[in-house]
Amino acid sequence: MGSNGSSNKSSPKKANLMDPHSIKHLLDESVTEIVTNRGYTEDVRMSNIRLLLGTVIIAIALLAQFYPKKFPANRDILIGCIVLYIVFNGLLQLIIYTKEKNAILFTYPLAGSFNSTGLVVSSKLPRFSDLYTLSVASADPKSISANKPVQLTKSVTQWFTLDGILVEGLFWKDVNKLIDDYSGDSRKNK
């Protein structure tokens, strides 16, 4: 990453314009870079919880596969492993569905600010569409210091050259304006 602002000295960021996943991935990576460059620290607790649950699920599957006794003797262990596998997978899916949704970044509150909640940055690029939607909301929407969510929807053609190179200056400007719009709500309300 190592870039300061939109003046990236490394090679230009390029995406395959025929692959929407490539476009979304590049834009999402750039958004993360922009937000962290503004002083926000990434909150990786949700990712760590997902990794922990995934590790537990794998351990359960390995226990079922490699338990020292053969089938009739390990029947109770297998049933227990199957039940635990289903429960932990269900829990993992519930977390992904309810907490993460389309989130690409969770942050802690900005250091030195009076706001007690971080950001949740989400993005969408629907299949067969060129419209990229970026949303910024509070990590804790029920908090008294939560600002009103803001969103930006624009055609990805606004940010890419015909060769698939991201015009970072334009993209950084739009994302920074969106974050300013989100932050500005708190100033208007107080």
TACOR-V352348 format. One record per residue. N is the residue number from 1. PHI is phi as a letter, one per 20 degrees, with the letter a starting at -180 (* if undefined). OMEGA is omega in degrees with one decimal (999 if undefined). Layout:
N | PHI | OMEGA
N | PHI | OMEGA
This chain:
1 | * | 172.0
2 | l | -178.0
3 | d | 176.9
4 | d | -179.1
5 | m | -177.8
6 | e | 179.7
7 | e | -177.2
8 | e | -177.5
9 | e | 179.9
10 | f | -178.1
11 | f | -177.8
12 | f | 179.5
13 | e | -174.5
14 | c | 178.0
15 | c | 173.2
16 | f | -175.3
17 | f | 177.9
18 | e | -177.1
19 | d | -177.8
20 | f | 178.3
21 | f | 178.0
22 | f | 179.4
23 | f | -178.2
24 | f | -179.8
25 | f | -179.6
26 | f | 179.1
27 | f | 179.5
28 | f | 177.8
29 | f | 179.9
30 | f | 178.5
31 | f | 178.4
32 | g | 179.0
33 | f | -178.7
34 | f | -177.1
35 | f | 179.9
36 | f | 176.2
37 | f | 177.0
38 | e | 176.0
39 | o | 177.7
40 | f | 177.9
41 | d | -178.9
42 | f | 176.8
43 | e | -174.6
44 | e | -178.7
45 | g | -179.0
46 | f | 177.1
47 | f | 179.6
48 | f | 177.2
49 | f | 178.1
50 | f | 178.3
51 | f | 178.6
52 | f | 178.2
53 | f | 177.4
54 | f | 178.1
55 | f | 177.7
56 | f | 179.4
57 | f | 178.9
58 | f | 178.8
59 | f | 177.8
60 | f | 179.4
61 | f | 178.4
62 | f | 177.2
63 | f | 179.5
64 | f | -176.6
65 | f | -170.1
66 | d | 176.5
67 | g | -170.0
68 | f | -178.5
69 | e | 179.0
70 | e | -166.0
71 | g | -171.3
72 | g | -176.8
73 | f | -177.0
74 | d | -176.0
75 | g | -178.3
76 | f | 177.0
77 | f | 179.4
78 | f | 179.4
79 | f | 177.5
80 | f | 179.3
81 | f | 179.6
82 | f | 179.9
83 | f | 179.5
84 | f | 178.4
85 | g | -179.7
86 | f | -178.5
87 | f | -177.6
88 | f | 175.7
89 | f | 177.2
90 | f | 177.8
91 | f | 178.4
92 | f | 179.0
93 | f | 178.5
94 | f | 178.1
95 | f | 179.9
96 | f | -176.5
97 | f | -174.5
98 | e | -174.4
99 | e | -171.3
100 | e | -176.3
101 | l | -179.7
102 | d | -174.7
103 | f | 175.3
104 | d | -177.2
105 | b | 169.2
106 | d | 178.5
107 | c | 168.5
108 | e | 175.4
109 | g | 178.7
110 | f | -178.8
111 | g | 177.9
112 | n | -179.9
113 | e | 178.9
114 | e | -179.6
115 | f | -176.5
116 | e | 178.9
117 | c | 175.5
118 | e | -179.8
119 | d | 165.0
120 | c | 179.4
121 | d | -177.4
122 | c | 177.5
123 | b | 176.7
124 | b | 169.8
125 | c | -175.2
126 | g | 178.2
127 | g | 179.5
128 | m | 178.3
129 | c | 175.8
130 | d | -176.9
131 | e | 179.3
132 | e | 179.0
133 | d | 179.0
134 | d | -178.7
135 | c | 174.5
136 | c | -179.3
137 | b | 178.6
138 | f | 176.4
139 | f | 177.2
140 | c | -173.9
141 | f | -178.7
142 | e | -178.6
143 | f | 178.2
144 | f | -178.8
145 | e | 179.2
146 | f | 176.7
147 | e | 177.3
148 | f | 179.0
149 | f | 176.8
150 | c | -179.8
151 | b | -179.7
152 | c | 175.2
153 | c | -178.2
154 | b | 174.6
155 | f | 179.5
156 | f | 178.7
157 | f | 178.3
158 | f | -172.2
159 | d | -177.8
160 | c | 172.0
161 | f | 178.7
162 | f | 178.9
163 | e | 179.7
164 | n | 179.7
165 | e | 179.3
166 | f | 174.6
167 | e | -169.7
168 | f | -178.4
169 | g | 179.7
170 | f | -178.5
171 | f | 179.2
172 | g | -179.1
173 | f | -179.3
174 | f | -179.1
175 | f | 177.9
176 | f | 177.6
177 | f | 178.7
178 | f | 178.9
179 | f | 176.4
180 | f | 177.9
181 | f | 179.1
182 | f | -177.8
183 | f | -177.6
184 | f | 179.2
185 | f | -178.2
186 | f | 179.4
187 | f | -179.7
188 | f | -175.3
189 | f | -173.9
190 | d | 999
